[in-house]
Amino acid sequence: MNEQLLFICPLYLHGHSDALTYSSFFCHLASRLLDCPFSQMTIGSDEAQAMRKAMMHAFHGVLQVTCTRHLQANSDKKLDIVVGSLSDVWRAVHNAIFDSDGL
């Protein structure tokens, strides 16, 4: 199967991180992509609920995935708090999730 990947990386400077603010930005982008079948697209983001909600509003039918880098950073921070930074348990859990043989 020949898949085409498109990485759209616009910069949006804003003062508020709420769904309404993000929605105006994503709806503007969606209006420029009217010929794109959103149901065949995948959009990645961090875990910010306001951003994810706005994307679902603007890009009906799009598949949303969470950025691996953000998932790893958030998981590592939580592991630091729960088991301590760079302990054997930290490494074991981190590797079980993010190593080449992990989830």
C-alpha positions as protocol buffer text, in pm:
chain_id: "A"
residue {
  index: 1
  type: MET
  ca { x: 0 y: 0 z: 0 }
}
residue {
  index: 2
  type: ASN
  ca { x: 132 y: 342 z: -97 }
}
residue {
  index: 3
  type: GLU
  ca { x: 58 y: 584 z: 186 }
}
residue {
  index: 4
  type: GLN
  ca { x: 125 y: 954 z: 168 }
}
residue {
  index: 5
  type: LEU
  ca { x: 220 y: 1125 z: 491 }
}
residue {
  index: 6
  type: LEU
  ca { x: 158 y: 1493 z: 532 }
}
residue {
  index: 7
  type: PHE
  ca { x: 304 y: 1680 z: 825 }
}
residue {
  index: 8
  type: ILE
  ca { x: 133 y: 2014 z: 877 }
}
residue {
  index: 9
  type: CYS
  ca { x: 323 y: 2223 z: 1126 }
}
residue {
  index: 10
  type: PRO
  ca { x: 166 y: 2568 z: 1141 }
}
residue {
  index: 11
  type: LEU
  ca { x: 249 y: 2795 z: 1431 }
}
residue {
  index: 12
  type: TYR
  ca { x: -36 y: 2949 z: 1624 }
}
residue {
  index: 13
  type: LEU
  ca { x: 50 y: 3206 z: 1889 }
}
residue {
  index: 14
  type: HIS
  ca { x: -236 y: 3245 z: 2132 }
}
residue {
  index: 15
  type: GLY
  ca { x: -312 y: 3375 z: 2476 }
}
residue {
  index: 16
  type: HIS
  ca { x: -557 y: 3105 z: 2585 }
}
residue {
  index: 17
  type: SER
  ca { x: -537 y: 2727 z: 2575 }
}
residue {
  index: 18
  type: ASP
  ca { x: -909 y: 2658 z: 2554 }
}
residue {
  index: 19
  type: ALA
  ca { x: -1126 y: 2471 z: 2304 }
}
residue {
  index: 20
  type: LEU
  ca { x: -1274 y: 2792 z: 2158 }
}
residue {
  index: 21
  type: THR
  ca { x: -930 y: 2939 z: 2083 }
}
residue {
  index: 22
  type: TYR
  ca { x: -802 y: 2617 z: 1929 }
}
residue {
  index: 23
  type: SER
  ca { x: -1128 y: 2569 z: 1740 }
}
residue {
  index: 24
  type: SER
  ca { x: -1094 y: 2900 z: 1553 }
}
residue {
  index: 25
  type: PHE
  ca { x: -746 y: 2796 z: 1440 }
}
residue {
  index: 26
  type: PHE
  ca { x: -835 y: 2440 z: 1338 }
}
residue {
  index: 27
  type: CYS
  ca { x: -1156 y: 2547 z: 1165 }
}
residue {
  index: 28
  type: HIS
  ca { x: -951 y: 2794 z: 962 }
}
residue {
  index: 29
  type: LEU
  ca { x: -713 y: 2513 z: 861 }
}
residue {
  index: 30
  type: ALA
  ca { x: -1004 y: 2283 z: 779 }
}
residue {
  index: 31
  type: SER
  ca { x: -1156 y: 2549 z: 553 }
}
residue {
  index: 32
  type: ARG
  ca { x: -833 y: 2544 z: 351 }
}
residue {
  index: 33
  type: LEU
  ca { x: -844 y: 2164 z: 323 }
}
residue {
  index: 34
  type: LEU
  ca { x: -1200 y: 2122 z: 198 }
}
residue {
  index: 35
  type: ASP
  ca { x: -1100 y: 1865 z: -65 }
}
residue {
  index: 36
  type: CYS
  ca { x: -924 y: 1645 z: 189 }
}
residue {
  index: 37
  type: PRO
  ca { x: -1112 y: 1338 z: 315 }
}
residue {
  index: 38
  type: PHE
  ca { x: -1075 y: 1387 z: 691 }
}
residue {
  index: 39
  type: SER
  ca { x: -1194 y: 1031 z: 755 }
}
residue {
  index: 40
  type: GLN
  ca { x: -871 y: 912 z: 591 }
}
residue {
  index: 41
  type: MET
  ca { x: -646 y: 1144 z: 792 }
}
residue {
  index: 42
  type: THR
  ca { x: -459 y: 1094 z: 1118 }
}
residue {
  index: 43
  type: ILE
  ca { x: -375 y: 1391 z: 1340 }
}
residue {
  index: 44
  type: GLY
  ca { x: -127 y: 1373 z: 1626 }
}
residue {
  index: 45
  type: SER
  ca { x: -116 y: 1599 z: 1928 }
}
residue {
  index: 46
  type: ASP
  ca { x: -32 y: 1605 z: 2293 }
}
residue {
  index: 47
  type: GLU
  ca { x: -286 y: 1507 z: 2556 }
}
residue {
  index: 48
  type: ALA
  ca { x: -443 y: 1854 z: 2594 }
}
residue {
  index: 49
  type: GLN
  ca { x: -818 y: 1790 z: 2603 }
}
residue {
  index: 50
  type: ALA
  ca { x: -912 y: 2136 z: 2475 }
}
residue {
  index: 51
  type: MET
  ca { x: -694 y: 2088 z: 2168 }
}
residue {
  index: 52
  type: ARG
  ca { x: -824 y: 1737 z: 2101 }
}
residue {
  index: 53
  type: LYS
  ca { x: -1186 y: 1856 z: 2136 }
}
residue {
  index: 54
  type: ALA
  ca { x: -1126 y: 2142 z: 1890 }
}
residue {
  index: 55
  type: MET
  ca { x: -963 y: 1908 z: 1638 }
}
residue {
  index: 56
  type: MET
  ca { x: -1260 y: 1671 z: 1651 }
}
residue {
  index: 57
  type: HIS
  ca { x: -1492 y: 1967 z: 1590 }
}
residue {
  index: 58
  type: ALA
  ca { x: -1294 y: 2103 z: 1294 }
}
residue {
  index: 59
  type: PHE
  ca { x: -1187 y: 1775 z: 1131 }
}
residue {
  index: 60
  type: HIS
  ca { x: -1495 y: 1550 z: 1141 }
}
residue {
  index: 61
  type: GLY
  ca { x: -1403 y: 1182 z: 1120 }
}
residue {
  index: 62
  type: VAL
  ca { x: -1027 y: 1227 z: 1161 }
}
residue {
  index: 63
  type: LEU
  ca { x: -832 y: 967 z: 1357 }
}
residue {
  index: 64
  type: GLN
  ca { x: -653 y: 1126 z: 1654 }
}
residue {
  index: 65
  type: VAL
  ca { x: -336 y: 983 z: 1800 }
}
residue {
  index: 66
  type: THR
  ca { x: -125 y: 1108 z: 2086 }
}
residue {
  index: 67
  type: CYS
  ca { x: 232 y: 1201 z: 2008 }
}
residue {
  index: 68
  type: THR
  ca { x: 474 y: 933 z: 2127 }
}
residue {
  index: 69
  type: ARG
  ca { x: 722 y: 1196 z: 2244 }
}
residue {
  index: 70
  type: HIS
  ca { x: 457 y: 1357 z: 2465 }
}
residue {
  index: 71
  type: LEU
  ca { x: 341 y: 1022 z: 2600 }
}
residue {
  index: 72
  type: GLN
  ca { x: 698 y: 928 z: 2684 }
}
residue {
  index: 73
  type: ALA
  ca { x: 774 y: 1262 z: 2850 }
}
residue {
  index: 74
  type: ASN
  ca { x: 453 y: 1252 z: 3055 }
}
residue {
  index: 75
  type: SER
  ca { x: 511 y: 888 z: 3155 }
}
residue {
  index: 76
  type: ASP
  ca { x: 871 y: 956 z: 3254 }
}
residue {
  index: 77
  type: LYS
  ca { x: 764 y: 1250 z: 3472 }
}
residue {
  index: 78
  type: LYS
  ca { x: 502 y: 1034 z: 3644 }
}
residue {
  index: 79
  type: LEU
  ca { x: 758 y: 754 z: 3695 }
}
residue {
  index: 80
  type: ASP
  ca { x: 997 y: 1005 z: 3852 }
}
residue {
  index: 81
  type: ILE
  ca { x: 729 y: 1098 z: 4104 }
}
residue {
  index: 82
  type: VAL
  ca { x: 608 y: 744 z: 4178 }
}
residue {
  index: 83
  type: VAL
  ca { x: 929 y: 536 z: 4182 }
}
residue {
  index: 84
  type: GLY
  ca { x: 1212 y: 789 z: 4172 }
}
residue {
  index: 85
  type: SER
  ca { x: 1425 y: 908 z: 3889 }
}
residue {
  index: 86
  type: LEU
  ca { x: 1627 y: 641 z: 3707 }
}
residue {
  index: 87
  type: SER
  ca { x: 1568 y: 361 z: 3956 }
}
residue {
  index: 88
  type: ASP
  ca { x: 1571 y: 0 z: 3837 }
}
residue {
  index: 89
  type: VAL
  ca { x: 1191 y: -3 z: 3850 }
}
residue {
  index: 90
  type: TRP
  ca { x: 1181 y: 322 z: 3649 }
}
residue {
  index: 91
  type: ARG
  ca { x: 1401 y: 167 z: 3377 }
}
residue {
  index: 92
  type: ALA
  ca { x: 1201 y: -157 z: 3373 }
}
residue {
  index: 93
  type: VAL
  ca { x: 866 y: 18 z: 3335 }
}
residue {
  index: 94
  type: HIS
  ca { x: 1001 y: 269 z: 3082 }
}
residue {
  index: 95
  type: ASN
  ca { x: 1156 y: -9 z: 2870 }
}
residue {
  index: 96
  type: ALA
  ca { x: 843 y: -224 z: 2891 }
}
residue {
  index: 97
  type: ILE
  ca { x: 649 y: 60 z: 2734 }
}
residue {
  index: 98
  type: PHE
  ca { x: 888 y: 245 z: 2505 }
}
residue {
  index: 99
  type: ASP
  ca { x: 1174 y: 6 z: 2424 }
}
residue {
  index: 100
  type: SER
  ca { x: 1183 y: -157 z: 2079 }
}
residue {
  index: 101
  type: ASP
  ca { x: 1026 y: -468 z: 2236 }
}
residue {
  index: 102
  type: GLY
  ca { x: 780 y: -265 z: 2445 }
}
residue {
  index: 103
  type: LEU
  ca { x: 420 y: -169 z: 2389 }
}
